[in-house]
Amino acid sequence: MSRVAVITGAASGMGRAVAQRLTAVGHRVALLDLDGDAVNATADELRQSGASTLAVKVDVSDRAAVDDAIGKARSEFGPVEIMVTSAGLDEFRSFTDITPHAWERMLAVNLTGTFHCIQAAIPDMIAAGWGRIVTISSSSAQSGAARMAHYVASKGGVIGLTKALAVEFAPQGITVNTIPPGFIDTPMARRAEARGDLPNIDAIAQRTPVRRAGTPDDIAAACAFLCSDDAGYITGQAINVNGGWYL
């Protein structure tokens, strides 16, 4: 059954892979991202494969912009039935060097942005009596991570928000789950490696129980299942896609 999905952070990495997976099963997908050129390119590529897509440049920390983007998706495809929040910001900085501005920006994108997107879309799901929401959090929120206190706090908030919404909206046919990725080989991770903020990616992969880094497709596969009718009895869960790390 074709449904209407909105994916944030859809221009690259995990969000892009989720968009590819959801369009492949026939969903109509609105792709949201801060990088307008990249999200347009991703949408165009998917259309060449016959997918129904819409690209919207948006800063998820801006509520008015989010409301406008969701409105465009609704006008183009109909009521939103699936929401995947993959937009995110990372930064490596010692706790004593985190400025109030850096702290506020991290929470504004990762946590408040998630809140904005879900709150803007969920009325459609309530009206339909069916919905799927998947947030992308982080295994670092489960284990902790040095030099990432603001990032970890924001993603811990995403996990808590997910669980709260799952309880609140379960009676209305809406499931809300989170995927805390382990180490995933994405452009963001490669940039961190190049800056020296992460160790060598291949070395990390060899310490992972499955002996490889995760891929965006690994996240997309789990996300697609959580967005399906088959996952209707799964809600409020953190589905750990992490290659076997015990957290």
Secondary structure, 3 states (H helix, E strand, C coil): CCCEEEEECCCCHHHHHHHHHHHHCCCEEEEEECCHHHHHHHHHHHHHCCCCEEEEECCCCCHHHHHHHHHHHHHHHCCCCEEEECCCCCCCCCHHHCCHHHHHHHHHHHHHHHHHHHHHHHHHHHHHCCEEEEEECCCHHHHCCCCCHHHHHHHHHHHHHHHHHHHHHHHHCEEEEEECECCECCHHHHHHHHHCCCCCHHHHHHHCCCCCCECHHHHHHHHHHHCCHHHCCCCCCECCECCCCCC
